[in-house]
């Protein structure tokens, strides 16, 4: 749990602290300029994280869902909350973020 919580918090903090990069990356990935080769490179860079997730599924530590679903249930939440916080739609203190990270990560644990 702590490993996933730490990853979740780091993802949230990155996006919150780098709003311009976050917006750019989202726009770029959803544009016609983002190619299949770039997606393959992204997948190559994410291979270690995906391998960790698959190993945890195989060991029965994480629910047996496709990794893309688990990613969406966890890390996409971090991204979206950071964007809402940046836009001042919500205000999140450290204690609240810690609680959210625990709840989100526990949702995928077996």
C-alpha positions as CSV (number, residue, x, y, z in Angstrom):
1,X,0.0,0.0,0.0
2,X,2.7,2.5,0.9
3,X,4.5,2.0,-2.4
4,X,1.3,2.8,-4.4
5,X,0.4,5.7,-2.1
6,X,3.9,7.2,-2.5
7,X,3.6,6.9,-6.3
8,X,0.2,8.5,-6.2
9,X,1.3,11.4,-4.1
10,X,4.4,12.0,-6.3
11,X,2.2,12.1,-9.4
12,X,-0.2,14.5,-7.8
13,X,2.6,16.8,-6.6
14,X,4.3,16.7,-10.0
15,X,1.2,17.8,-11.8
16,X,0.3,20.4,-9.1
17,X,3.8,21.9,-9.2
18,X,4.1,21.8,-13.0
19,X,0.7,23.1,-14.4
20,X,2.1,24.4,-17.6
21,X,3.9,21.1,-18.4
22,X,0.7,19.1,-17.4
23,X,-1.5,21.1,-19.8
24,X,1.1,20.9,-22.6
25,X,1.5,17.1,-22.2
26,X,-2.3,16.5,-22.2
27,X,-2.8,18.7,-25.3
28,X,0.2,17.1,-27.1
29,X,-0.9,13.5,-26.3
30,X,-4.4,14.4,-27.7
31,X,-3.1,16.1,-30.8
32,X,-2.4,14.7,-34.3
33,X,1.3,15.4,-33.6
34,X,1.5,12.5,-31.1
35,X,2.6,9.5,-33.1
36,X,2.4,5.7,-32.5
37,X,6.2,5.7,-32.1
38,X,6.0,8.2,-29.3
39,X,3.3,6.1,-27.6
40,X,5.6,3.1,-27.9
41,X,8.4,5.1,-26.3
42,X,6.1,6.1,-23.5
43,X,5.1,2.5,-23.0
44,X,8.8,1.5,-22.9
45,X,9.5,4.2,-20.2
46,X,6.5,2.9,-18.2
47,X,7.5,-0.7,-18.5
48,X,9.0,-0.9,-15.0
49,X,5.9,0.5,-13.4
50,X,3.7,-1.8,-15.4
51,X,5.8,-4.8,-14.6
52,X,5.6,-3.9,-10.9
53,X,1.8,-3.7,-11.2
54,X,1.5,-7.0,-13.1
55,X,3.7,-8.7,-10.5
56,X,1.5,-7.4,-7.8
57,X,-1.6,-8.7,-9.6
58,X,0.1,-12.1,-10.2
59,X,0.9,-12.3,-6.4
60,X,-2.7,-11.4,-5.5
61,X,-1.8,-8.1,-3.9
62,X,-3.7,-6.0,-6.5
63,X,-7.1,-6.8,-8.0
64,X,-7.1,-8.7,-11.3
65,X,-8.1,-5.9,-13.6
66,X,-6.2,-4.7,-16.8
67,X,-3.3,-2.4,-15.9
68,X,-4.9,0.4,-17.9
69,X,-8.0,0.2,-15.7
70,X,-5.9,0.3,-12.5
71,X,-3.9,3.2,-13.9
72,X,-7.1,5.1,-14.6
73,X,-8.6,4.3,-11.2
74,X,-5.5,5.6,-9.4
75,X,-3.1,7.9,-11.3
76,X,-5.7,9.6,-13.5
77,X,-7.5,10.6,-10.3
78,X,-4.2,12.2,-9.1
79,X,-3.9,14.1,-12.4
80,X,-7.6,15.3,-12.3
81,X,-7.5,16.4,-8.7
82,X,-4.2,18.3,-9.3
83,X,-5.8,20.1,-12.2
84,X,-8.9,21.0,-10.1
85,X,-6.7,22.2,-7.3
86,X,-4.6,24.4,-9.8
87,X,-7.8,25.9,-11.1
88,X,-8.9,26.6,-7.6
89,X,-12.0,24.5,-7.9
90,X,-11.0,22.6,-4.8
91,X,-8.5,23.2,-1.9
92,X,-6.6,20.2,-0.7
93,X,-4.3,20.2,2.4
94,X,-1.7,17.5,3.1
95,X,-3.9,15.6,5.5
96,X,-6.7,15.5,2.9
97,X,-4.3,14.4,0.1
98,X,-3.0,11.6,2.3
99,X,-6.5,10.4,3.0
100,X,-7.4,10.5,-0.7
101,X,-4.2,8.7,-1.7
102,X,-5.0,5.9,0.9
103,X,-8.6,5.6,-0.3
104,X,-7.7,5.6,-4.0
105,X,-4.9,3.1,-3.6
106,X,-6.9,0.8,-1.4
107,X,-9.5,0.6,-4.1
108,X,-7.2,-1.5,-6.2
109,X,-5.7,-3.7,-3.5
110,X,-6.9,-7.3,-3.4
